[in-house]
Amino acid sequence: MAPLLELRNVSKIYSQGLLSREQTIALDNVSLMLDDAAPTIIAVAGESGSGKTTMSMLALGFIEPSKGQVLYKGRNVASLGGSDHMQFRREVQAVFQDPFAVFNPFYTIDHLLTVPIDKFKLTKSKQQARTMMEDALSAVGLRPEEILGRFPHQLSGGQRQRISVARALLLKPTLLVADEPVSMVDASLRATILESLKKLKKDYGISILYITHDLTTAYHISDNIIVLYRGAIMEAGDVDTVIKKPKHPYTKLLIDSIPWPDINMRWGTTDIQAKEGDYRSVTGCRFAGRCPFVMPKCQKAPPPLFKTDETRAAACYLYEESQELAHQNVTALFAAGR
């Protein structure tokens, strides 16, 4: 059986202009598979400019890769047409960062939820549509009687974001791409929204690609994690292993920035000290300009992913004595962690 979604040696390169030779590598040779038979939540984490959103746009089919292929159930997303394209659009849904910008403020929530029902012909009557909307809202912890009939500006940011999740749920997707879904809501509401996402996996068998810069939420919601830096995978594997015992210097730097709720721990107590460097060079390791352990070989060629243990790999020459991960594909690590 073909994987649900596969990124096969995918790269995305942007040119600075029509006549310019300068290029920006947003994503570089990334491979990933999501198994159709085993729903999972995979976090894609990193700071701004790491390639997280580019990866989500590729997975959604909004942009095409410069190299490699994005496959959905074994078929190239870029070449899908007709009914196949409609099926992909229905089964792969998105929840974006801004819970207000995705809604038309001139329409009530009823209308916003009715549009996908009508477009994909999900029901045969208005009563069936109403029941479907109420079920979807209830599934994400909202009371239909408090939501339906109201306009987006009459609701809180947390309510609007959960409505986005409910709207996606209406279509019974197999994959949900959640791009920073809790970054613009109050901290008190984040746990509620994250719990709604976890419920989609548990109760509805929906896999989730969770895009975030926040390692704290990534740790609480995901099964596995991919850490990106400047378009390349730095570390990947079981989220518990990666967050609690990071191997790559960049991951350690990110972990050290997390404000863990421990009154006895002082922030910045690790020995990871990032250095200033040239961020434009991509000849070697992308993190070489900031890494305190940089070696001459790091400047010459990018390190492959080395399998440091059964459920984790790191792209760092500090672990070159470990087994190299075939084809840079992290999927085998995720399977081992289940």
N, C-alpha and C positions, 0 to 999 in steps of 0.2 A: 504494500500500500504506500502511495506517495505521501510525503510529509505534508502537513497542513500548510505550512509556509516555509520556504527555504530562501535564504540569501546565499547565493553561490559565488564566492570570490568577487563580491560587489565593491566597486569603487565609484565615487562621485567626485568629479573634478569640475571646478568653475573657472572660467577664463575672466581676466580683468576687463577685457574689452575686445572689440572686433579685431583691432590691429595689435593688441598687446600680446606678448608671449608669456606674460606672468600668469601663473595658475595657482589656484588654491585647492588643495586636496581636502575636501570635507569629510570623506570616508575612504579608507584605503584597505582594499583586499579583505573584507569582512565576510566570514561564512558562518551561517547559523541555520539550524533547523528546529521547527516546532512540530512535535509528534501529534498527529491527529487523534491518536488513541489515548493520550495521557495529558489532560488539561494541566497547564502550568502557568505560573506567573514569573516572567523573566524581567528583571530590572536592568535598564541600560542607564548607567550613571556616569557623571563627569561634570566638569565645570563648563561655563559658557564657551562655545566654540569647539567643543570636543567632538561634535558630529552626531549628537543624540537626536536632535530634531530631523536632521537629514536622514538618519536611519528610519525614523518613524514615517517620514514622507515617502520613502522608498517602499516601505512595507505596505503603505496604503495605496500605492500606485499613483500618487500625485505627481511624482517626478520619476524619470527613468535613469537607471544607472549609466555612468560613462563606460564602465567595464563590468562584466559579469552579468548575472541574471537574478531576477526576483521571481520565484515560482510559487504559485498557489495550487495546491493539490496536483503538482507535477506539470502545470502549464505556465508558460511565461506570461506574467501579468501585463507586460507591454503589448502583447499581441492578442489579448482577449477582446472579443467583439460580440455584439448581439446579446443573446441570452446568457452567455458565459460571463460577459462583463457585468450584466445586471446581477447575476448570482454572486459574483465577487463583491460588488458594491453592497449587497445585502448582508453577506456573511462576514465581511471585514469592516467593523465600525470603529469610530474614533470618539474620544472625549478629549477636548482641548483645554488649554490653560485658563483662558478667560471665560468664565461662566455667563457673562453678559453679552459679549460680542457675537456669540454664535446664535443668539436669538434675535428675531425681528421684533422691536419694541412695540410695533403697531398691532401685533396679533396676540391673542390670548394663548395660554398654555394648551388649551384644547386644540386650537388650530395647529400649533407647532407639532403636536403629537399626531394629529390626524394626517398631516402631509405624508410621512413615510408609510402609513397604513394604506392610504389611497394609491400612492405611487407604486407600491409593490403588491397591491390588491390582496391584502392580508385578511380582509373580512368581507362579508356579503351584506351587512346591514349596519346602521348607525349604532344600534344597541350592542352588537358584537364589538364594534370599534370602541365604544365606551367601556365595556367590560375589560377589553384588552389594555386600555390606557390605565384603568384603575388598578389592574393586577400589576402592571409594570411599575407604577408609582409606589404601590404597597411593597413591592420587592426591594425597593431601595430605601425603605423606611419613611416614606411620605404618606400623609393622609390625603387621599384624593379629594375629599370634600373641602380641604383647605387650599388646594392647589388649582383644581380645574375652575375655569372661569376668570382667573386672575391674569394680569399682565406681568411680564418679566420684572419690571421695575418695582412691583409690589411684593416681590419675594427677596429673601436674603441670598447672598452669594452661595452659601452652602446648599440652600434649596435649589437654586438654579443649576448648580453643578450636579446634584443628584438627579434632577430632571434630565440633564444631558445623558446620564447613565441609563435612566429609564427609557429615554428615546432610542438609545442604541439597543436596549434589551427587547424592545418591541419587535425588532427584526430577527430575533433569535440568532444572533451571530455566533460564529465559531471562534472568532478572534476579535479582541478589543485592543486597540492601540490607545493608551492613555498617556498623553503628553503633558507632563507637569499638572496633573488634575487637581492638586491641592495647594499649589503655590500661591494662589490668590484668595484663599479663604482663611478665616480665623483659625488659630491653632486648636480651639475647642471643637471645631467642626471637622478637622482633618481625620480624626479617628473614626468618625461616623462614615465619611466618604470612603476611607480605606476599607472599612468593614464591609461596605456595600460591594466594593470591588472583589474582596475575598469571597463574598457570598456568591457572586456570579460564577466563580470557578467551582466552588463546592457544590452549589445547588443546580447550576445550569450547564456545567461542563465547558465553560468558556475559558480559553487561554487568553492571557493578557500580556502585552508588551508594555511594561511600565517605564516611561521615560522620566528621569528625574535628575536634579542636581543634589537632592537631599538624601544622603546615605541613611539617615535615621528612618525615614519612611520606607526606603528601599529595604532595609533590614526587617521591618515589621510586616511588610506585605508580600515579599517575593520568596520564591523557592531558590532561585539562582540569580546571579548578577554578572553583568558585563561592565567593566570599567573602561571607559574610553578617554583618550587624551589626544587632541589634535587629529582626530579621524582614525586612530589606530587602537586596537585592543591592548591594554596594558596588563589586565588581569581578569580572569573569569572563573566561575565555578559556583559551588554551593555557597549561598549567601552567608550562612552562619560561619563557615570556615573563612571566607574572604574578609568579612567585617571584623571578626574576633582575632584572627591571626593573619593579617595582610602580609604578602610577600613582596610585592612590587613597591619601590620607593615612592612612586606617585600615590598608590593606594594608601600607604602609611601616612603620607602627607594629608590626604583627604580625611582619613580616620582621625587624625590628631586635631582636626578643626571641628569635630563634632562636640557640641556642649553636652556631654553625658551628665545625667543627674547624679553626680557624686560629689558631695560637699568636701570630701577629703582629697579630691584629685585636682591638681592645678592644670590649667590648659597649657599646651605647648611644652610638655615635659619630655617629649621624645627627642631623640638625637637627630631627627630628620630636619635639616636646614636647607631649604631650597635656595639655589644660587641663581643669579641673573645670567641670562644667556641669549643667544640668537635664536629666536623662534621661527625664523624663516627657513632655515636649513632643514631639509628632510632627507639628507643623505643617509644618516644613521638613525639612532633611536631618537624619537621626537622629544623625549624627556631629558636627553643628555645635557642640554643647556641649564637645567635646573637641578640635576641629580647630584647628590653629595658623593655617590659611589662611581661616578663616571670613569670609564677606562678608554684607552685609545680605540679599541675595537668598536666601542659604542658610537663613535663619530663616523665610522666607515660604513657600517651596514646595520640596518634595523634588526634587532634580535627576533627570532621566531618565538612562538609560544612554547615554553618548556613545561611539561607536566610535573609539577612539584610534588603533588600527591594525587590520590585517586580521584578526587573531586575538584581539583583546582589546577590552573595553569597560569604562568606569568611570563610576559615578554621581557625578559631581563637576562643579561649574560651572567649575572650572579648565580644563575641556576643552570648553566650550560651543560653540567654533568648529568642533568636529568634528561629523561626521554623527551624528544621533540614531538609536539602534537602535530599529527598528520594534517596537511592542508589547512592549517590554522583554524580548524573547525572545532568549536567548543562544545558541540552537541553531545559528544560521548561523555564529557564531564558531567553534564546535566543528568544524563541517563544513569550514571553511576551513583549520583546523589539521591535518587528516588528510593 
